Amino acid sequence: MGALHEGHLALIRHAVRENHHVYVSIYVNPTQFGVSEDFNSYPNTLSMDLRRLREMAAQYWNDDSIGQITAVFTPTTREMYPGIKPSSEIDGPGSFVNITPLSSILEGASRPVFFRGVATVCMKLFNIVQPDKVYFGQKDIQQTYVIRRMVEDFHLDTQVKVVPTVREDDGLAMSSRNVYLGRRRRNVAPVLVRALRAVRAAFYKEWTTRDDLLGTANRIIEDELQRQRDLPSHSRALFEVDYLSLADPLTLTELDNVNLDHGAILSGAIKMLPVEEPERDMDLGLGGGSTTVRLIDNIRLEKITSAFNRTKSGPP
């Protein structure tokens, strides 16, 4: 959807290593935003994105050992939705692809039209471009499950490839929405990945129950939240937990106990609340710190040997 960052570029690097021709699509899809969400304020950086892609493409021009960025597809909404104007309402009119029940849990519970919009626009893109392979990031892990299910159920002739999450030095998953954070909220935002990593450490100690694992995450989150509450309002960055999930790695259904050999998908979402009493000349991020910023992340819980072998062979 544009606002390219290193995570997006990692997808392209994987693609050029595995294909002769790579097509990049940039399109801010209105149907995956709910009626009260931030479609109109989503970063519009197309000219900068195209410049970055041209610079990236130039690096591959004289390298015959890898593929090339052949084209960038930047359609308009009229082109992507040639019939009636698409609706962002749950029961609104339009031609949509619904993948249930995957689309109604976790992210879908908080954003009920999101995966309907994702599946619809991806179906359109796949029909237009007809790719041999498509590349998605693990950060949006539920999205990869939805797309894989759609590809299988509709007999689409494409292979879905999942690329590991790209992170900042402190572990925060790269996201186009990070530009909204500003300094104060950015300093607190890694609390989610710290909680997830603590759960992984507990899993390595063979903790397997839902209460023990998610309890570990909740303690870290609650400690950070209390620390922020104790600060004066002009210094703190408050947040809310949307969900924490411990799910089966095949179906994303919630687990009460994790099989050590089978593992699990641990995921979560937090909402960084608007900045209180912003100080003069403070870095507030895009939007001036006035909007809630929703952050998601996930990690796989799996045996250390399994994780090592999968890293050597590439992402699943």
C-alpha positions as CSV (number, residue, x, y, z in Angstrom):
1,M,0.0,0.0,0.0
2,G,3.0,2.3,-0.4
3,A,4.9,4.2,2.3
4,L,7.7,1.8,1.5
5,H,10.1,0.8,4.2
6,E,12.8,-1.8,4.6
7,G,10.3,-4.6,5.2
8,H,8.7,-4.0,1.8
9,L,12.1,-3.8,0.1
10,A,13.0,-7.2,1.7
11,L,10.0,-8.7,-0.1
12,I,11.4,-7.3,-3.4
13,R,14.9,-8.6,-2.7
14,H,13.5,-12.1,-2.1
15,A,11.5,-11.9,-5.3
16,V,14.4,-10.8,-7.6
17,R,16.5,-13.7,-6.3
18,E,13.8,-16.2,-7.2
19,N,12.3,-14.8,-10.5
20,H,13.4,-13.3,-13.8
21,H,10.7,-10.5,-13.7
22,V,9.3,-8.9,-10.6
23,Y,6.2,-6.7,-10.7
24,V,5.6,-4.4,-7.7
25,S,2.1,-3.1,-7.0
26,I,1.3,0.1,-5.0
27,Y,-2.3,0.8,-4.2
28,V,-3.9,2.1,-1.0
29,N,-7.0,-0.1,-1.0
30,P,-10.1,1.7,0.5
31,T,-12.1,-1.5,1.1
32,Q,-9.8,-2.8,3.8
33,F,-10.4,0.4,5.9
34,G,-13.5,0.5,8.1
35,V,-15.7,3.5,8.1
36,S,-14.0,5.0,11.2
37,E,-10.4,4.1,10.2
38,D,-7.6,6.1,8.8
39,F,-7.9,5.8,5.1
40,N,-7.8,9.5,4.4
41,S,-4.7,10.0,6.6
42,Y,-2.8,7.0,5.4
43,P,0.7,8.1,4.2
44,N,0.7,9.1,0.5
45,T,4.3,8.8,-0.6
46,L,4.0,7.5,-4.2
47,S,6.6,9.8,-5.7
48,M,9.1,8.9,-3.0
49,D,8.2,5.2,-3.3
50,L,8.8,5.3,-7.1
51,R,12.1,7.0,-6.7
52,R,13.2,4.3,-4.2
53,L,12.1,1.6,-6.6
54,R,14.0,3.2,-9.5
55,E,17.1,3.3,-7.4
56,M,16.6,-0.3,-6.4
57,A,16.0,-1.5,-10.0
58,A,19.2,0.2,-11.1
59,Q,21.2,-2.0,-8.8
60,Y,20.1,-5.1,-10.7
61,W,20.4,-3.9,-14.3
62,N,23.8,-5.3,-14.9
63,D,23.5,-8.4,-12.7
64,D,22.6,-11.4,-14.7
65,S,22.5,-13.7,-11.7
66,I,19.2,-12.3,-10.4
67,G,16.0,-11.0,-11.8
68,Q,14.8,-7.4,-12.5
69,I,12.1,-5.1,-11.3
70,T,10.2,-5.1,-14.6
71,A,7.2,-2.9,-13.8
72,V,5.4,-1.0,-11.0
73,F,1.6,-1.2,-11.1
74,T,-0.1,1.8,-9.6
75,P,-3.8,1.5,-10.4
76,T,-6.5,3.9,-9.5
77,T,-9.6,3.0,-7.5
78,R,-11.7,3.4,-10.7
79,E,-9.5,0.8,-12.4
80,M,-9.6,-1.6,-9.4
81,Y,-13.3,-1.2,-8.8
82,P,-14.8,-0.5,-12.2
83,G,-18.4,-1.1,-11.1
84,I,-20.2,0.6,-8.2
85,K,-18.1,2.5,-5.7
86,P,-16.9,0.0,-3.1
87,S,-18.2,0.3,0.4
88,S,-16.4,0.1,3.8
89,E,-19.5,-0.8,5.7
90,I,-19.9,-4.4,6.9
91,D,-23.1,-4.9,4.9
92,G,-22.3,-2.4,2.2
93,P,-22.7,-3.0,-1.5
94,G,-19.9,-4.2,-3.8
95,S,-18.3,-7.3,-5.2
96,F,-16.2,-8.9,-2.4
97,V,-14.2,-12.0,-1.6
98,N,-14.9,-13.3,2.0
99,I,-12.7,-16.0,3.5
100,T,-14.4,-17.3,6.6
101,P,-13.9,-18.1,9.4
102,L,-10.3,-16.9,9.1
103,S,-11.3,-13.3,8.4
104,S,-13.5,-13.0,11.5
105,I,-10.9,-13.8,14.2
106,L,-8.0,-11.9,15.7
107,E,-7.5,-8.9,13.5
108,G,-10.9,-9.6,11.9
109,A,-12.6,-9.3,15.2
110,S,-11.3,-5.8,15.6
111,R,-11.5,-4.8,12.0
112,P,-14.4,-6.7,10.5
113,V,-14.0,-5.5,6.9
114,F,-10.2,-5.6,6.7
115,F,-9.7,-9.1,5.4
116,R,-12.6,-8.9,3.1
117,G,-10.9,-5.9,1.5
118,V,-7.5,-7.6,1.5
119,A,-8.8,-10.8,-0.2
120,T,-10.8,-8.8,-2.7
121,V,-8.0,-6.6,-3.8
122,C,-5.5,-9.5,-3.9
123,M,-7.9,-11.5,-6.1
124,K,-8.1,-8.6,-8.5
125,L,-4.4,-8.1,-8.5
126,F,-3.8,-11.8,-9.1
127,N,-6.3,-11.8,-12.0
128,I,-4.7,-8.8,-13.6
129,V,-1.0,-9.7,-13.2
130,Q,-1.3,-13.5,-13.1
131,P,1.9,-14.0,-11.0
132,D,3.7,-17.2,-10.6
133,K,4.6,-16.2,-7.1
134,V,3.4,-13.6,-4.6
135,Y,5.3,-12.3,-1.6
136,F,4.0,-11.3,1.8
137,G,5.6,-10.4,5.1
138,Q,5.2,-12.5,8.2
139,K,4.4,-9.4,10.3
140,D,0.9,-9.6,8.8
141,I,0.7,-13.4,9.5
142,Q,-3.1,-13.7,9.5
143,Q,-3.1,-12.1,6.1
144,T,-0.9,-14.8,4.8
145,Y,-3.3,-17.5,6.1
146,V,-6.2,-15.7,4.4
147,I,-4.4,-15.4,1.1
148,R,-3.2,-19.0,1.1
149,R,-6.7,-20.2,1.8
150,M,-8.1,-18.0,-1.0
151,V,-5.4,-19.3,-3.4
152,E,-6.2,-22.9,-2.5
153,D,-10.0,-22.6,-2.4
154,F,-10.3,-20.7,-5.7
155,H,-7.6,-22.8,-7.5
156,L,-5.4,-19.8,-8.3
157,D,-2.3,-20.7,-10.1
158,T,0.2,-18.9,-7.9
159,Q,2.5,-19.7,-5.0
160,V,2.4,-17.7,-1.8
161,K,5.8,-16.9,-0.3
162,V,6.2,-15.6,3.2
163,V,9.2,-13.5,4.1
164,P,10.4,-13.0,7.8
165,T,9.5,-9.8,9.6
166,V,12.0,-7.0,9.3
167,R,12.6,-5.2,12.6
168,E,14.2,-2.1,14.0
169,D,17.3,-2.5,16.2
170,D,15.1,-2.6,19.3
171,G,12.8,-5.3,17.8
172,L,9.9,-3.1,16.7
173,A,8.4,-4.6,13.6
174,M,8.7,-2.2,10.6
175,S,5.4,-0.8,9.5
176,S,4.1,2.0,7.4
177,R,2.1,3.2,10.4
178,N,5.3,3.7,12.5
179,V,5.6,7.2,11.0
180,Y,2.6,8.2,13.1
181,L,4.3,7.4,16.4
182,G,6.7,10.2,17.1
183,R,9.4,10.0,19.7
184,R,7.4,9.5,22.9
185,R,5.2,6.7,21.6
186,R,8.0,5.2,19.6
187,N,10.0,4.6,22.8
188,V,7.2,2.6,24.3
189,A,6.0,0.7,21.2
190,P,8.5,-2.2,21.5
191,V,6.6,-3.4,24.6
192,L,4.7,-5.8,22.4
193,V,7.7,-7.5,20.9
194,R,9.3,-7.7,24.4
195,A,6.3,-9.5,25.7
196,L,6.2,-11.9,22.7
197,R,9.9,-12.7,23.1
198,A,9.5,-13.3,26.8
199,V,6.8,-15.9,26.0
200,R,9.1,-17.5,23.5
201,A,11.8,-17.8,26.2
202,A,9.2,-19.4,28.5
203,F,8.3,-21.9,25.7
204,Y,11.9,-22.8,25.3
205,K,11.8,-23.8,29.0
206,E,8.9,-26.1,28.1
207,W,6.1,-24.0,29.5
208,T,3.1,-25.0,27.5
209,T,-0.2,-23.8,29.1
210,R,-2.1,-20.8,27.9
211,D,-2.2,-19.3,31.3
212,D,1.5,-19.6,31.8
213,L,2.5,-18.3,28.4
214,L,0.1,-15.5,28.0
215,G,0.4,-14.6,31.7
216,T,4.1,-14.0,30.9
217,A,3.2,-11.5,28.2
218,N,0.5,-9.8,30.2
219,R,2.9,-9.2,33.1
220,I,5.4,-7.4,30.9
221,I,2.7,-5.3,29.3
222,E,1.0,-4.4,32.6
223,D,4.4,-3.5,34.1
224,E,5.1,-1.1,31.2
225,L,1.6,0.3,31.3
226,Q,1.8,1.0,35.0
227,R,5.1,2.6,34.5
228,Q,3.6,5.0,31.9
229,R,0.6,5.7,34.2
230,D,3.0,6.8,36.9
231,L,4.6,9.4,34.7
232,P,3.3,12.9,34.3
233,S,0.9,13.3,31.4
234,H,3.3,15.4,29.5
235,S,5.9,12.6,29.5
236,R,3.9,9.3,29.2
237,A,2.7,7.3,26.3
238,L,-0.4,5.3,27.1
239,F,-1.6,2.3,25.2
240,E,-4.3,-0.4,25.2
241,V,-4.1,-4.1,24.4
242,D,-6.4,-5.2,21.6
243,Y,-5.6,-8.9,21.9
244,L,-3.0,-11.5,22.6
245,S,-3.4,-14.8,20.8
246,L,-1.9,-18.3,21.2
247,A,-3.0,-20.2,18.2
248,D,-2.6,-23.4,16.3
249,P,0.0,-23.0,13.5
250,L,-2.2,-24.6,10.9
251,T,-5.6,-23.2,11.7
252,L,-5.1,-20.2,13.9
253,T,-7.7,-21.5,16.4
254,E,-6.9,-20.7,20.0
255,L,-5.0,-23.2,22.1
256,D,-5.2,-24.0,25.8
257,N,-2.0,-26.0,25.7
258,V,0.8,-26.0,23.2
259,N,2.3,-29.3,21.9
260,L,6.1,-28.9,22.0
261,D,6.5,-30.6,18.7
262,H,3.7,-28.8,17.0
263,G,4.3,-25.3,18.3
264,A,2.1,-22.3,18.0
265,I,1.6,-18.8,16.5
266,L,1.9,-16.1,19.2
267,S,0.4,-12.8,18.1
268,G,-0.9,-9.5,19.5
269,A,-2.0,-6.0,18.8
270,I,-1.8,-2.8,20.9
271,K,-3.2,0.6,20.3
272,M,-0.8,3.5,21.1
273,L,-3.2,6.3,22.3
274,P,-3.0,9.9,21.2
275,V,-0.2,12.0,22.8
276,E,-1.2,13.9,25.9
277,E,0.1,17.4,26.5
278,P,2.6,17.5,23.6
279,E,5.6,19.6,24.4
280,R,6.7,22.3,22.0
281,D,9.0,21.2,19.2
282,M,8.5,17.5,20.2
283,D,8.7,14.9,17.4
284,L,5.0,13.8,17.4
285,G,5.1,11.9,14.1
286,L,2.8,12.2,11.1
287,G,-0.6,13.6,12.2
288,G,0.8,15.5,15.2
289,G,0.3,12.7,17.7
290,S,-3.5,13.1,17.6
291,T,-4.4,9.7,16.1
292,T,-4.4,6.3,17.7
293,V,-1.7,4.0,16.2
294,R,-2.5,0.3,16.1
295,L,0.6,-2.0,16.0
296,I,0.6,-5.7,15.4
297,D,3.3,-8.4,15.7
298,N,3.8,-12.1,16.0
299,I,6.4,-14.8,16.4
300,R,6.3,-18.6,16.0
301,L,6.8,-20.8,19.0
302,E,8.8,-23.8,17.9
303,K,11.6,-25.9,19.1
304,I,15.0,-24.2,18.7
305,T,16.2,-27.0,16.4
306,S,13.1,-26.5,14.2
307,A,13.6,-22.7,14.1
308,F,17.2,-23.2,13.1
309,N,16.5,-25.6,10.3
310,R,13.7,-23.4,9.0
311,T,16.0,-20.4,9.0
312,K,18.6,-22.3,7.0
313,S,16.0,-23.5,4.4
314,G,14.1,-20.2,4.2
315,P,10.7,-19.0,5.5
316,P,7.7,-21.4,5.4
